[in-house]
Amino acid sequence: MTEESTVPQQGGGGRPKGLLQQMEELMAALNADLSALDADLQSAGRTAEESEA
């Protein structure tokens, strides 16, 4: 994890972000990471199939 994930975040006006907003941001980041992993795995699977043929 990056440092910004472990340090409490501050909103625009110096107010701490709400828990819901933090969770939404974490879920969005997780979703992006999973999408990238899925694309990598699918690419690796296609590469393996092509090399077997």
VOGU-3710 file (C-alpha; in Angstrom, 3 decimals, decimal comma):
1> mteestvpqq> 0,000/0,000/0,000  1,057/3,527/-0,566  1,633/5,974/2,234  -1,419/7,991/1,267  -3,610/4,955/1,989  -2,397/4,747/5,585  -2,351/8,463/6,409  -5,723/10,064/7,205  -6,860/12,041/4,183  -7,900/15,665/4,326
11> ggggrpkgll> -10,760/17,059/2,251  -10,638/20,301/0,288  -11,573/22,574/3,194  -9,207/20,945/5,671  -12,019/18,722/6,955  -11,309/15,006/7,300  -12,991/12,874/4,667  -15,980/10,868/5,765  -15,671/7,131/6,186  -18,076/6,518/3,308
21> qqmeelmaal> -15,994/8,650/0,946  -12,796/6,854/2,021  -14,453/3,473/1,427  -15,720/4,553/-2,003  -12,228/5,688/-2,990  -10,666/2,459/-1,751  -13,265/0,377/-3,601  -12,649/2,337/-6,803  -8,895/1,778/-6,482  -9,413/-1,922/-5,754
31> nadlsaldad> -11,724/-2,255/-8,742  -9,131/-0,625/-11,013  -6,408/-2,933/-9,681  -8,583/-6,006/-10,212  -9,461/-4,911/-13,744  -5,778/-4,483/-14,563  -4,966/-7,881/-13,045  -7,773/-9,499/-15,034  -6,460/-7,972/-18,257  -2,932/-9,185/-17,461
41> lqsagrtaee> -4,148/-12,716/-16,712  -6,260/-12,875/-19,860  -3,307/-11,647/-21,912  -1,025/-14,247/-20,315  -3,616/-16,950/-21,001  -3,845/-16,017/-24,673  -0,048/-15,965/-24,949  0,177/-19,449/-23,411  -2,498/-20,800/-25,766  -0,725/-19,352/-28,809
51> sea> 2,616/-20,873/-27,812  1,020/-24,325/-27,376  -0,530/-24,274/-30,847
//
